[in-house]
Amino acid sequence: MNNKTKIAFLKWAGIFVVTGLIVAKVYDIGIHRPPLKYAFIPVETIEYIRILAKNTKDQGILYTDKGPFDWSNTKDLGQKRAEKWRREGDENFVVYYHRDKQAVWQKRAQDILSHARENIDYLKDLFGVYFYAADMNGRRLAIYLPESEGIYTATVSSLMGEMRGDNSGALGITITNIGPLGCMTKGIVLHPKCFETDPYDINGYIKILQHEMCHYVFFSALDYTKNVSHYLWVSEGVAEYFCDRHDHRQVHGQDSIEFIENNCLLSQEFPYEGNASYWAGESFFRFLEKKGKKTEVKKFIQDAYTHTTDSVFIVQKQSPKELHQQWVQSLSNIAY
């Protein structure tokens, strides 16, 4: 065999090997790819997802036309060597933190892991379901604990990718990708300010973690093959209701009651100003609880998995206008 023949042979052999490796890689990706879950997502639902990404500070939601693909936690930002994250975890959670000499952040990571576990049964009771790693293609819920505002911003930006909304005022954010392969939460990021106050304070890490885990469960439970567009006061209000964040006396003040009466109709968005979707949304779910015990709240939430907010009222044979009047009257009966 002359030199030209050898070179040609080696060239073709190299091409054959490279082609074989590519085919093997594609095959490996194919057999490990999550099964198609939402073959068709309505235009209305896609638009709802995109509106959420623009108008919320703690719901970092992104629609993807094909994926999401990287379900394995081995692809997490927290496991990239250059980022130097450490981790605490179990079969359902992985909490990322940076090491410090006093091991303060490791202790905080352990506390977060413990509280995340405790939240499961309470979330399951309210939402009727909880999504373990086994339900999410083996993916554990990732929780990030950046130790400074700068690292918080960088972590959120890295996880959000093309989503670049203003999340500077958020004490926590849940970052989620939604597409034909499912709803994948990339991570919950907690602001370091959460650890600067009492854990049970309204801005303490226990309340913020509960709020963000509500987003994880609620958005994972929606059936995206349906038109499931909801007003922001639904997803934010139920999260605030779950973590019991707001001062009930303040909501029963005359100014708040008048605001709800004039601005918080149940057939539309509550005003973005003053975070009305949060505190007034929570107030509405407290009214539902008072009206029909906790079962009323559970039924509303669980009907929302397959219906728009407006359709939930129709399915439950409730008039939004009448419910609004009853809500306002309920607040007025115990006004301060």
Summary of the structure (lengths in Angstrom):
residues: 336
radius of gyration: 23.4
end to end distance: 98.8
largest distance: 99.6
contacts: 1043
relative contact order: 0.11
helix: 57%
strand: 10%
